[in-house]
Amino acid sequence: MVIDVCKCKFTNLFKLEADFSADPIWCNVCAWSLDIEEFPLSDKLQKELLEWVAESGKWIDLETDSLKEDYN
Ligand SMILES: [Zn+2]
């Protein structure tokens, strides 16, 4: 599967990474942050991804860029 949404345009390698300044899907080749809305995900999967990013905010401390030791 080749998806024409990133800079290098020939990758089929992607990684997921929670990031609050960008969408959570990244190209493994050019490290381009992919627009989740252009990505051919099902609505359900897209929603789950966005929820996952929101969830990760509960255990990532953005100020120190580290995991919170004490979280609920
Ligand atoms: Zn790329």
N, CA, C, O and the ligand as a Tripos MOL2 file, in Angstrom:
@<TRIPOS>MOLECULE
protein
  289   287    73     0     0
PROTEIN
NO_CHARGES

@<TRIPOS>ATOM
      1 N           0.8440   -1.1960    0.0000 N.3       1 MET1
      2 CA          0.0000    0.0000    0.0000 C.3       1 MET1
      3 C           0.8800    1.2460    0.0000 C.2       1 MET1
      4 O           1.6750    1.4500    0.9180 O.2       1 MET1
      5 N           0.7400    2.0680   -1.0160 N.am      2 VAL2
      6 CA          1.4660    3.3310   -1.0670 C.3       2 VAL2
      7 C           0.4600    4.4610   -0.9160 C.2       2 VAL2
      8 O          -0.5510    4.5060   -1.6180 O.2       2 VAL2
      9 N           0.7410    5.3530   -0.0130 N.am      3 ILE3
     10 CA         -0.2010    6.4310    0.2550 C.3       3 ILE3
     11 C           0.4460    7.7690   -0.0920 C.2       3 ILE3
     12 O           1.5140    8.1230    0.4060 O.2       3 ILE3
     13 N          -0.2270    8.4720   -0.9420 N.am      4 ASP4
     14 CA          0.3450    9.7060   -1.4770 C.3       4 ASP4
     15 C          -0.0190   10.9110   -0.6050 C.2       4 ASP4
     16 O          -0.6810   11.8440   -1.0620 O.2       4 ASP4
     17 N           0.4120   10.8790    0.6290 N.am      5 VAL5
     18 CA          0.0700   11.9890    1.5120 C.3       5 VAL5
     19 C           1.3050   12.6070    2.1610 C.2       5 VAL5
     20 O           1.1840   13.6170    2.8540 O.2       5 VAL5
     21 N           2.4610   12.0440    1.9600 N.am      6 CYS6
     22 CA          3.6150   12.6010    2.6360 C.3       6 CYS6
     23 C           4.6100   13.1570    1.6320 C.2       6 CYS6
     24 O           4.4760   12.9860    0.4200 O.2       6 CYS6
     25 N           5.6020   13.8210    2.1770 N.am      7 LYS7
     26 CA          6.6190   14.5040    1.3930 C.3       7 LYS7
     27 C           7.3210   13.6010    0.3840 C.2       7 LYS7
     28 O           7.4880   13.9780   -0.7760 O.2       7 LYS7
     29 N           7.7280   12.4270    0.8140 N.am      8 CYS8
     30 CA          8.5230   11.5780   -0.0700 C.3       8 CYS8
     31 C           7.6440   10.7760   -1.0200 C.2       8 CYS8
     32 O           8.1270   10.2800   -2.0380 O.2       8 CYS8
     33 N           6.3850   10.6460   -0.7050 N.am      9 LYS9
     34 CA          5.3670   10.1070   -1.5950 C.3       9 LYS9
     35 C           5.5360    8.6650   -2.0330 C.2       9 LYS9
     36 O           4.7990    8.2050   -2.9060 O.2       9 LYS9
     37 N           6.4600    7.9550   -1.4710 N.am     10 PHE10
     38 CA          6.5520    6.5580   -1.8730 C.3      10 PHE10
     39 C           6.6240    5.6150   -0.6710 C.2      10 PHE10
     40 O           6.8290    4.4110   -0.8260 O.2      10 PHE10
     41 N           6.4590    6.1590    0.4870 N.am     11 THR11
     42 CA          6.6040    5.3130    1.6630 C.3      11 THR11
     43 C           5.3780    4.4580    1.9030 C.2      11 THR11
     44 O           4.2590    4.8280    1.5480 O.2      11 THR11
     45 N           5.6050    3.3310    2.4980 N.am     12 ASN12
     46 CA          4.4930    2.6140    3.1000 C.3      12 ASN12
     47 C           4.8560    2.2520    4.5310 C.2      12 ASN12
     48 O           4.2930    1.3310    5.1240 O.2      12 ASN12
     49 N           5.8060    2.9950    5.0660 N.am     13 LEU13
     50 CA          6.2240    2.7730    6.4400 C.3      13 LEU13
     51 C           5.7890    3.9480    7.2970 C.2      13 LEU13
     52 O           6.1830    5.0900    7.0600 O.2      13 LEU13
     53 N           4.9970    3.6590    8.2640 N.am     14 PHE14
     54 CA          4.5130    4.7170    9.1340 C.3      14 PHE14
     55 C           4.7040    4.3270   10.5850 C.2      14 PHE14
     56 O           4.7330    3.1480   10.9370 O.2      14 PHE14
     57 N           4.8320    5.3320   11.4030 N.am     15 LYS15
     58 CA          4.8660    5.0570   12.8310 C.3      15 LYS15
     59 C           3.8650    5.9520   13.5340 C.2      15 LYS15
     60 O           3.4870    7.0150   13.0420 O.2      15 LYS15
     61 N           3.4600    5.4980   14.6750 N.am     16 LEU16
     62 CA          2.5140    6.2590   15.4820 C.3      16 LEU16
     63 C           3.2460    6.8560   16.6660 C.2      16 LEU16
     64 O           4.0280    6.1850   17.3390 O.2      16 LEU16
     65 N           2.9810    8.1220   16.9060 N.am     17 GLU17
     66 CA          3.6120    8.7710   18.0360 C.3      17 GLU17
     67 C           2.6820    9.8720   18.5210 C.2      17 GLU17
     68 O           2.2620   10.7310   17.7460 O.2      17 GLU17
     69 N           2.3740    9.8420   19.7750 N.am     18 ALA18
     70 CA          1.4900   10.8760   20.3150 C.3      18 ALA18
     71 C           2.2300   12.2050   20.3570 C.2      18 ALA18
     72 O           3.3020   12.3180   20.9520 O.2      18 ALA18
     73 N           1.6510   13.1860   19.7300 N.am     19 ASP19
     74 CA          2.2860   14.5030   19.6910 C.3      19 ASP19
     75 C           1.1670   15.5390   19.6690 C.2      19 ASP19
     76 O           0.2510   15.4600   18.8500 O.2      19 ASP19
     77 N           1.2480   16.4970   20.5630 N.am     20 PHE20
     78 CA          0.1400   17.4340   20.6790 C.3      20 PHE20
     79 C           0.2180   18.5800   19.6840 C.2      20 PHE20
     80 O          -0.7350   19.3440   19.5310 O.2      20 PHE20
     81 N           1.3320   18.6960   19.0220 N.am     21 SER21
     82 CA          1.4570   19.7690   18.0440 C.3      21 SER21
     83 C           1.2120   19.2650   16.6390 C.2      21 SER21
     84 O           1.2040   20.0490   15.6900 O.2      21 SER21
     85 N           1.0100   17.9600   16.4940 N.am     22 ALA22
     86 CA          0.8180   17.4070   15.1550 C.3      22 ALA22
     87 C          -0.0410   16.1580   15.2480 C.2      22 ALA22
     88 O          -0.3130   15.6460   16.3340 O.2      22 ALA22
     89 N          -0.4500   15.6910   14.1100 N.am     23 ASP23
     90 CA         -1.1880   14.4430   14.0810 C.3      23 ASP23
     91 C          -0.2450   13.2990   14.4450 C.2      23 ASP23
     92 O           0.9700   13.4110   14.2860 O.2      23 ASP23
     93 N          -0.8120   12.2020   14.9310 N.am     24 PRO24
     94 CA          0.0400   11.1550   15.5050 C.3      24 PRO24
     95 C           0.6130   10.1450   14.5130 C.2      24 PRO24
     96 O           1.2140    9.1540   14.9280 O.2      24 PRO24
     97 N           0.4410   10.3750   13.2290 N.am     25 ILE25
     98 CA          0.9910    9.4320   12.2570 C.3      25 ILE25
     99 C           2.1700   10.0760   11.5390 C.2      25 ILE25
    100 O           2.0700   11.1900   11.0250 O.2      25 ILE25
    101 N           3.2560    9.3760   11.5140 N.am     26 TRP26
    102 CA          4.4880    9.9060   10.9300 C.3      26 TRP26
    103 C           5.0190    8.9490    9.8780 C.2      26 TRP26
    104 O           4.9110    7.7290   10.0070 O.2      26 TRP26
    105 N           5.5960    9.5300    8.8340 N.am     27 CYS27
    106 CA          6.2930    8.7230    7.8370 C.3      27 CYS27
    107 C           7.6250    8.2810    8.4100 C.2      27 CYS27
    108 O           8.3570    9.0780    8.9970 O.2      27 CYS27
    109 N           7.9310    7.0080    8.2360 N.am     28 ASN28
    110 CA          9.1920    6.4780    8.7400 C.3      28 ASN28
    111 C          10.3650    6.8370    7.8410 C.2      28 ASN28
    112 O          11.5170    6.7130    8.2580 O.2      28 ASN28
    113 N          10.1000    7.2720    6.6310 N.am     29 VAL29
    114 CA         11.1530    7.5690    5.6690 C.3      29 VAL29
    115 C          11.5970    9.0260    5.7820 C.2      29 VAL29
    116 O          12.7830    9.3100    5.9490 O.2      29 VAL29
    117 N          10.6300    9.9500    5.6880 N.am     30 CYS30
    118 CA         10.9980   11.3660    5.6920 C.3      30 CYS30
    119 C          10.5850   12.0790    6.9750 C.2      30 CYS30
    120 O          10.8020   13.2830    7.1180 O.2      30 CYS30
    121 N           9.9870   11.3330    7.9110 N.am     31 ALA31
    122 CA          9.5770   11.8780    9.2060 C.3      31 ALA31
    123 C           8.5150   12.9680    9.0740 C.2      31 ALA31
    124 O           8.3510   13.8010    9.9650 O.2      31 ALA31
    125 N           7.8130   12.9510    7.9760 N.am     32 TRP32
    126 CA          6.7460   13.9070    7.7440 C.3      32 TRP32
    127 C           5.5500   13.5440    8.6260 C.2      32 TRP32
    128 O           5.1800   12.3770    8.7490 O.2      32 TRP32
    129 N           4.9660   14.5580    9.2250 N.am     33 SER33
    130 CA          3.7490   14.3300    9.9930 C.3      33 SER33
    131 C           2.5650   14.3010    9.0380 C.2      33 SER33
    132 O           2.3000   15.2760    8.3350 O.2      33 SER33
    133 N           1.8650   13.1910    9.0170 N.am     34 LEU34
    134 CA          0.7840   13.0330    8.0580 C.3      34 LEU34
    135 C          -0.5140   13.5990    8.6030 C.2      34 LEU34
    136 O          -0.8110   13.4870    9.7930 O.2      34 LEU34
    137 N          -1.2560   14.1900    7.7360 N.am     35 ASP35
    138 CA         -2.5550   14.7130    8.1050 C.3      35 ASP35
    139 C          -3.5190   13.5480    8.2950 C.2      35 ASP35
    140 O          -3.8450   12.8240    7.3540 O.2      35 ASP35
    141 N          -3.9540   13.3950    9.5060 N.am     36 ILE36
    142 CA         -4.7870   12.2270    9.8190 C.3      36 ILE36
    143 C          -6.0620   12.2040    8.9870 C.2      36 ILE36
    144 O          -6.6270   11.1420    8.7240 O.2      36 ILE36
    145 N          -6.5040   13.3800    8.5780 N.am     37 GLU37
    146 CA         -7.7330   13.4270    7.7900 C.3      37 GLU37
    147 C          -7.5140   13.0020    6.3370 C.2      37 GLU37
    148 O          -8.4590   12.6320    5.6400 O.2      37 GLU37
    149 N          -6.2710   13.0580    5.8940 N.am     38 GLU38
    150 CA         -5.9720   12.6020    4.5390 C.3      38 GLU38
    151 C          -5.6110   11.1300    4.5130 C.2      38 GLU38
    152 O          -5.5540   10.5020    3.4550 O.2      38 GLU38
    153 N          -5.3730   10.6050    5.6750 N.am     39 PHE39
    154 CA         -4.9880    9.2130    5.7640 C.3      39 PHE39
    155 C          -6.2110    8.3330    5.5700 C.2      39 PHE39
    156 O          -7.2640    8.6030    6.1490 O.2      39 PHE39
    157 N          -6.0920    7.2990    4.7740 N.am     40 PRO40
    158 CA         -7.2760    6.4710    4.4960 C.3      40 PRO40
    159 C          -7.6320    5.5350    5.6340 C.2      40 PRO40
    160 O          -7.6180    4.3130    5.4840 O.2      40 PRO40
    161 N          -7.9490    6.1220    6.7650 N.am     41 LEU41
    162 CA         -8.3980    5.3330    7.8990 C.3      41 LEU41
    163 C          -9.9170    5.3250    7.9380 C.2      41 LEU41
    164 O         -10.5800    6.2480    7.4650 O.2      41 LEU41
    165 N         -10.4310    4.2870    8.4990 N.am     42 SER42
    166 CA        -11.8770    4.2880    8.7090 C.3      42 SER42
    167 C         -12.2050    5.3300    9.7800 C.2      42 SER42
    168 O         -11.3530    5.6830   10.5950 O.2      42 SER42
    169 N         -13.4250    5.8080    9.7700 N.am     43 ASP43
    170 CA        -13.8430    6.7820   10.7790 C.3      43 ASP43
    171 C         -13.6020    6.2620   12.1850 C.2      43 ASP43
    172 O         -13.1910    6.9980   13.0830 O.2      43 ASP43
    173 N         -13.8670    4.9860   12.3480 N.am     44 LYS44
    174 CA        -13.7200    4.3730   13.6670 C.3      44 LYS44
    175 C         -12.2560    4.3970   14.1130 C.2      44 LYS44
    176 O         -11.9440    4.7750   15.2420 O.2      44 LYS44
    177 N         -11.3700    3.9890   13.2120 N.am     45 LEU45
    178 CA         -9.9520    3.9460   13.5550 C.3      45 LEU45
    179 C          -9.4110    5.3520   13.7970 C.2      45 LEU45
    180 O          -8.6090    5.5650   14.7070 O.2      45 LEU45
    181 N          -9.8490    6.3080   12.9850 N.am     46 GLN46
    182 CA         -9.4160    7.6920   13.1520 C.3      46 GLN46
    183 C          -9.8320    8.2310   14.5310 C.2      46 GLN46
    184 O          -9.0640    8.9080   15.2160 O.2      46 GLN46
    185 N         -11.0480    7.9120   14.9000 N.am     47 LYS47
    186 CA        -11.5550    8.3410   16.1990 C.3      47 LYS47
    187 C         -10.7480    7.6980   17.3270 C.2      47 LYS47
    188 O         -10.4020    8.3530   18.3100 O.2      47 LYS47
    189 N         -10.4580    6.4200   17.1680 N.am     48 GLU48
    190 CA         -9.6880    5.7130   18.1920 C.3      48 GLU48
    191 C          -8.2850    6.2860   18.3280 C.2      48 GLU48
    192 O          -7.7560    6.3990   19.4330 O.2      48 GLU48
    193 N          -7.6950    6.6430   17.2100 N.am     49 LEU49
    194 CA         -6.3630    7.2440   17.2240 C.3      49 LEU49
    195 C          -6.3590    8.5630   17.9790 C.2      49 LEU49
    196 O          -5.4880    8.8150   18.8110 O.2      49 LEU49
    197 N          -7.3390    9.3980   17.6780 N.am     50 LEU50
    198 CA         -7.4100   10.7010   18.3260 C.3      50 LEU50
    199 C          -7.6780   10.5470   19.8210 C.2      50 LEU50
    200 O          -7.1890   11.3300   20.6350 O.2      50 LEU50
    201 N          -8.4510    9.5390   20.1660 N.am     51 GLU51
    202 CA         -8.6910    9.2740   21.5820 C.3      51 GLU51
    203 C          -7.4180    8.8100   22.2670 C.2      51 GLU51
    204 O          -7.1490    9.1520   23.4190 O.2      51 GLU51
    205 N          -6.6430    8.0260   21.5340 N.am     52 TRP52
    206 CA         -5.3780    7.5340   22.0760 C.3      52 TRP52
    207 C          -4.4260    8.6970   22.3480 C.2      52 TRP52
    208 O          -3.7300    8.7170   23.3640 O.2      52 TRP52
    209 N          -4.4030    9.6550   21.4400 N.am     53 VAL53
    210 CA         -3.5510   10.8270   21.6370 C.3      53 VAL53
    211 C          -4.0180   11.6130   22.8590 C.2      53 VAL53
    212 O          -3.2090   12.0560   23.6750 O.2      53 VAL53
    213 N          -5.3400   11.7780   22.9740 N.am     54 ALA54
    214 CA         -5.8810   12.5080   24.1140 C.3      54 ALA54
    215 C          -5.5740   11.7760   25.4140 C.2      54 ALA54
    216 O          -5.2510   12.3980   26.4260 O.2      54 ALA54
    217 N          -5.6760   10.4540   25.3780 N.am     55 GLU55
    218 CA         -5.3660    9.6430   26.5510 C.3      55 GLU55
    219 C          -3.9190    9.8280   26.9930 C.2      55 GLU55
    220 O          -3.6310    9.9340   28.1850 O.2      55 GLU55
    221 N          -3.0260    9.8640   26.0310 N.am     56 SER56
    222 CA         -1.6060    9.9190   26.3740 C.3      56 SER56
    223 C          -1.2680   11.2120   27.0980 C.2      56 SER56
    224 O          -0.2740   11.2790   27.8200 O.2      56 SER56
    225 N          -2.0910   12.2430   26.9100 N.am     57 GLY57
    226 CA         -1.8850   13.4820   27.6310 C.3      57 GLY57
    227 C          -2.0410   13.3290   29.1310 C.2      57 GLY57
    228 O          -1.6230   14.1890   29.9060 O.2      57 GLY57
    229 N          -2.6440   12.2320   29.5250 N.am     58 LYS58
    230 CA         -2.8380   12.0060   30.9560 C.3      58 LYS58
    231 C          -1.5840   11.4840   31.6270 C.2      58 LYS58
    232 O          -1.4270   11.5970   32.8430 O.2      58 LYS58
    233 N          -0.7010   10.9190   30.8410 N.am     59 TRP59
    234 CA          0.5040   10.3750   31.4660 C.3      59 TRP59
    235 C           1.7970   10.9700   30.9200 C.2      59 TRP59
    236 O           2.8920   10.5590   31.3050 O.2      59 TRP59
    237 N           1.6610   11.9310   30.0290 N.am     60 ILE60
    238 CA          2.8630   12.6310   29.5720 C.3      60 ILE60
    239 C           2.8620   14.0360   30.1640 C.2      60 ILE60
    240 O           1.8780   14.7650   30.0440 O.2      60 ILE60
    241 N           3.9460   14.4060   30.7910 N.am     61 ASP61
    242 CA          4.0840   15.7450   31.3240 C.3      61 ASP61
    243 C           4.7490   16.6080   30.2590 C.2      61 ASP61
    244 O           5.9400   16.4690   29.9820 O.2      61 ASP61
    245 N           3.9630   17.5000   29.6700 N.am     62 LEU62
    246 CA          4.4820   18.2830   28.5500 C.3      62 LEU62
    247 C           5.5760   19.2620   28.9760 C.2      62 LEU62
    248 O           6.4400   19.6230   28.1760 O.2      62 LEU62
    249 N           5.5360   19.6820   30.2190 N.am     63 GLU63
    250 CA          6.5330   20.6660   30.6520 C.3      63 GLU63
    251 C           7.9210   20.0620   30.7670 C.2      63 GLU63
    252 O           8.9220   20.7120   30.4660 O.2      63 GLU63
    253 N           7.9680   18.8230   31.2040 N.am     64 THR64
    254 CA          9.2800   18.1810   31.3400 C.3      64 THR64
    255 C           9.5210   17.1720   30.2310 C.2      64 THR64
    256 O          10.5910   16.5710   30.1410 O.2      64 THR64
    257 N           8.4990   16.9940   29.3790 N.am     65 ASP65
    258 CA          8.6000   16.0430   28.2880 C.3      65 ASP65
    259 C           8.9730   14.6520   28.7820 C.2      65 ASP65
    260 O           9.8310   13.9760   28.2140 O.2      65 ASP65
    261 N           8.3120   14.2520   29.8420 N.am     66 SER66
    262 CA          8.5960   12.9280   30.4020 C.3      66 SER66
    263 C           7.2940   12.3250   30.9280 C.2      66 SER66
    264 O           6.2610   12.9900   31.0020 O.2      66 SER66
    265 N           7.3760   11.0770   31.2800 N.am     67 LEU67
    266 CA          6.1930   10.4230   31.8110 C.3      67 LEU67
    267 C           5.9410   10.8750   33.2440 C.2      67 LEU67
    268 O           6.8660   11.0310   34.0410 O.2      67 LEU67
    269 N           4.6840   11.0770   33.5410 N.am     68 LYS68
    270 CA          4.3470   11.4250   34.9160 C.3      68 LYS68
    271 C           4.4970   10.1860   35.7940 C.2      68 LYS68
    272 O           4.0380    9.0970   35.4520 O.2      68 LYS68
    273 N           5.1330   10.3810   36.9000 N.am     69 GLU69
    274 CA          5.3260    9.2370   37.7870 C.3      69 GLU69
    275 C           4.0560    8.9340   38.5570 C.2      69 GLU69
    276 O           3.7660    7.7810   38.8780 O.2      69 GLU69
    277 N           3.3210    9.9580   38.8410 N.am     70 ASP70
    278 CA          2.1150    9.7840   39.6400 C.3      70 ASP70
    279 C           0.9160   10.2650   38.8260 C.2      70 ASP70
    280 O           0.7150   11.4660   38.6440 O.2      70 ASP70
    281 N           0.1420    9.3290   38.3510 N.am     71 TYR71
    282 CA         -1.0210    9.7160   37.5650 C.3      71 TYR71
    283 C          -2.2100    8.8300   37.9020 C.2      71 TYR71
    284 O          -2.0580    7.7140   38.3970 O.2      71 TYR71
    285 N          -3.3560    9.3360   37.6300 N.am     72 ASN72
    286 CA         -4.5610    8.5660   37.9020 C.3      72 ASN72
    287 C          -5.3260    8.3330   36.6130 C.2      72 ASN72
    288 O          -6.3810    7.6980   36.6280 O.2      72 ASN72
    289 ZN          7.6250   10.2130    3.5950 Zn       73 ZN73
@<TRIPOS>BOND
     1     1     2 1
     2     2     3 1
     3     3     4 2
     4     3     5 am
     5     5     6 1
     6     6     7 1
     7     7     8 2
     8     7     9 am
     9     9    10 1
    10    10    11 1
    11    11    12 2
    12    11    13 am
    13    13    14 1
    14    14    15 1
    15    15    16 2
    16    15    17 am
    17    17    18 1
    18    18    19 1
    19    19    20 2
    20    19    21 am
    21    21    22 1
    22    22    23 1
    23    23    24 2
    24    23    25 am
    25    25    26 1
    26    26    27 1
    27    27    28 2
    28    27    29 am
    29    29    30 1
    30    30    31 1
    31    31    32 2
    32    31    33 am
    33    33    34 1
    34    34    35 1
    35    35    36 2
    36    35    37 am
    37    37    38 1
    38    38    39 1
    39    39    40 2
    40    39    41 am
    41    41    42 1
    42    42    43 1
    43    43    44 2
    44    43    45 am
    45    45    46 1
    46    46    47 1
    47    47    48 2
    48    47    49 am
    49    49    50 1
    50    50    51 1
    51    51    52 2
    52    51    53 am
    53    53    54 1
    54    54    55 1
    55    55    56 2
    56    55    57 am
    57    57    58 1
    58    58    59 1
    59    59    60 2
    60    59    61 am
    61    61    62 1
    62    62    63 1
    63    63    64 2
    64    63    65 am
    65    65    66 1
    66    66    67 1
    67    67    68 2
    68    67    69 am
    69    69    70 1
    70    70    71 1
    71    71    72 2
    72    71    73 am
    73    73    74 1
    74    74    75 1
    75    75    76 2
    76    75    77 am
    77    77    78 1
    78    78    79 1
    79    79    80 2
    80    79    81 am
    81    81    82 1
    82    82    83 1
    83    83    84 2
    84    83    85 am
    85    85    86 1
    86    86    87 1
    87    87    88 2
    88    87    89 am
    89    89    90 1
    90    90    91 1
    91    91    92 2
    92    91    93 am
    93    93    94 1
    94    94    95 1
    95    95    96 2
    96    95    97 am
    97    97    98 1
    98    98    99 1
    99    99   100 2
   100    99   101 am
   101   101   102 1
   102   102   103 1
   103   103   104 2
   104   103   105 am
   105   105   106 1
   106   106   107 1
   107   107   108 2
   108   107   109 am
   109   109   110 1
   110   110   111 1
   111   111   112 2
   112   111   113 am
   113   113   114 1
   114   114   115 1
   115   115   116 2
   116   115   117 am
   117   117   118 1
   118   118   119 1
   119   119   120 2
   120   119   121 am
   121   121   122 1
   122   122   123 1
   123   123   124 2
   124   123   125 am
   125   125   126 1
   126   126   127 1
   127   127   128 2
   128   127   129 am
   129   129   130 1
   130   130   131 1
   131   131   132 2
   132   131   133 am
   133   133   134 1
   134   134   135 1
   135   135   136 2
   136   135   137 am
   137   137   138 1
   138   138   139 1
   139   139   140 2
   140   139   141 am
   141   141   142 1
   142   142   143 1
   143   143   144 2
   144   143   145 am
   145   145   146 1
   146   146   147 1
   147   147   148 2
   148   147   149 am
   149   149   150 1
   150   150   151 1
   151   151   152 2
   152   151   153 am
   153   153   154 1
   154   154   155 1
   155   155   156 2
   156   155   157 am
   157   157   158 1
   158   158   159 1
   159   159   160 2
   160   159   161 am
   161   161   162 1
   162   162   163 1
   163   163   164 2
   164   163   165 am
   165   165   166 1
   166   166   167 1
   167   167   168 2
   168   167   169 am
   169   169   170 1
   170   170   171 1
   171   171   172 2
   172   171   173 am
   173   173   174 1
   174   174   175 1
   175   175   176 2
   176   175   177 am
   177   177   178 1
   178   178   179 1
   179   179   180 2
   180   179   181 am
   181   181   182 1
   182   182   183 1
   183   183   184 2
   184   183   185 am
   185   185   186 1
   186   186   187 1
   187   187   188 2
   188   187   189 am
   189   189   190 1
   190   190   191 1
   191   191   192 2
   192   191   193 am
   193   193   194 1
   194   194   195 1
   195   195   196 2
   196   195   197 am
   197   197   198 1
   198   198   199 1
   199   199   200 2
   200   199   201 am
   201   201   202 1
   202   202   203 1
   203   203   204 2
   204   203   205 am
   205   205   206 1
   206   206   207 1
   207   207   208 2
   208   207   209 am
   209   209   210 1
   210   210   211 1
   211   211   212 2
   212   211   213 am
   213   213   214 1
   214   214   215 1
   215   215   216 2
   216   215   217 am
   217   217   218 1
   218   218   219 1
   219   219   220 2
   220   219   221 am
   221   221   222 1
   222   222   223 1
   223   223   224 2
   224   223   225 am
   225   225   226 1
   226   226   227 1
   227   227   228 2
   228   227   229 am
   229   229   230 1
   230   230   231 1
   231   231   232 2
   232   231   233 am
   233   233   234 1
   234   234   235 1
   235   235   236 2
   236   235   237 am
   237   237   238 1
   238   238   239 1
   239   239   240 2
   240   239   241 am
   241   241   242 1
   242   242   243 1
   243   243   244 2
   244   243   245 am
   245   245   246 1
   246   246   247 1
   247   247   248 2
   248   247   249 am
   249   249   250 1
   250   250   251 1
   251   251   252 2
   252   251   253 am
   253   253   254 1
   254   254   255 1
   255   255   256 2
   256   255   257 am
   257   257   258 1
   258   258   259 1
   259   259   260 2
   260   259   261 am
   261   261   262 1
   262   262   263 1
   263   263   264 2
   264   263   265 am
   265   265   266 1
   266   266   267 1
   267   267   268 2
   268   267   269 am
   269   269   270 1
   270   270   271 1
   271   271   272 2
   272   271   273 am
   273   273   274 1
   274   274   275 1
   275   275   276 2
   276   275   277 am
   277   277   278 1
   278   278   279 1
   279   279   280 2
   280   279   281 am
   281   281   282 1
   282   282   283 1
   283   283   284 2
   284   283   285 am
   285   285   286 1
   286   286   287 1
   287   287   288 2
@<TRIPOS>SUBSTRUCTURE
     1 MET1         2 RESIDUE 1 A MET
     2 VAL2         6 RESIDUE 1 A VAL
     3 ILE3        10 RESIDUE 1 A ILE
     4 ASP4        14 RESIDUE 1 A ASP
     5 VAL5        18 RESIDUE 1 A VAL
     6 CYS6        22 RESIDUE 1 A CYS
     7 LYS7        26 RESIDUE 1 A LYS
     8 CYS8        30 RESIDUE 1 A CYS
     9 LYS9        34 RESIDUE 1 A LYS
    10 PHE10       38 RESIDUE 1 A PHE
    11 THR11       42 RESIDUE 1 A THR
    12 ASN12       46 RESIDUE 1 A ASN
    13 LEU13       50 RESIDUE 1 A LEU
    14 PHE14       54 RESIDUE 1 A PHE
    15 LYS15       58 RESIDUE 1 A LYS
    16 LEU16       62 RESIDUE 1 A LEU
    17 GLU17       66 RESIDUE 1 A GLU
    18 ALA18       70 RESIDUE 1 A ALA
    19 ASP19       74 RESIDUE 1 A ASP
    20 PHE20       78 RESIDUE 1 A PHE
    21 SER21       82 RESIDUE 1 A SER
    22 ALA22       86 RESIDUE 1 A ALA
    23 ASP23       90 RESIDUE 1 A ASP
    24 PRO24       94 RESIDUE 1 A PRO
    25 ILE25       98 RESIDUE 1 A ILE
    26 TRP26      102 RESIDUE 1 A TRP
    27 CYS27      106 RESIDUE 1 A CYS
    28 ASN28      110 RESIDUE 1 A ASN
    29 VAL29      114 RESIDUE 1 A VAL
    30 CYS30      118 RESIDUE 1 A CYS
    31 ALA31      122 RESIDUE 1 A ALA
    32 TRP32      126 RESIDUE 1 A TRP
    33 SER33      130 RESIDUE 1 A SER
    34 LEU34      134 RESIDUE 1 A LEU
    35 ASP35      138 RESIDUE 1 A ASP
    36 ILE36      142 RESIDUE 1 A ILE
    37 GLU37      146 RESIDUE 1 A GLU
    38 GLU38      150 RESIDUE 1 A GLU
    39 PHE39      154 RESIDUE 1 A PHE
    40 PRO40      158 RESIDUE 1 A PRO
    41 LEU41      162 RESIDUE 1 A LEU
    42 SER42      166 RESIDUE 1 A SER
    43 ASP43      170 RESIDUE 1 A ASP
    44 LYS44      174 RESIDUE 1 A LYS
    45 LEU45      178 RESIDUE 1 A LEU
    46 GLN46      182 RESIDUE 1 A GLN
    47 LYS47      186 RESIDUE 1 A LYS
    48 GLU48      190 RESIDUE 1 A GLU
    49 LEU49      194 RESIDUE 1 A LEU
    50 LEU50      198 RESIDUE 1 A LEU
    51 GLU51      202 RESIDUE 1 A GLU
    52 TRP52      206 RESIDUE 1 A TRP
    53 VAL53      210 RESIDUE 1 A VAL
    54 ALA54      214 RESIDUE 1 A ALA
    55 GLU55      218 RESIDUE 1 A GLU
    56 SER56      222 RESIDUE 1 A SER
    57 GLY57      226 RESIDUE 1 A GLY
    58 LYS58      230 RESIDUE 1 A LYS
    59 TRP59      234 RESIDUE 1 A TRP
    60 ILE60      238 RESIDUE 1 A ILE
    61 ASP61      242 RESIDUE 1 A ASP
    62 LEU62      246 RESIDUE 1 A LEU
    63 GLU63      250 RESIDUE 1 A GLU
    64 THR64      254 RESIDUE 1 A THR
    65 ASP65      258 RESIDUE 1 A ASP
    66 SER66      262 RESIDUE 1 A SER
    67 LEU67      266 RESIDUE 1 A LEU
    68 LYS68      270 RESIDUE 1 A LYS
    69 GLU69      274 RESIDUE 1 A GLU
    70 ASP70      278 RESIDUE 1 A ASP
    71 TYR71      282 RESIDUE 1 A TYR
    72 ASN72      286 RESIDUE 1 A ASN
    73 ZN73       289 GROUP 0 **** ****
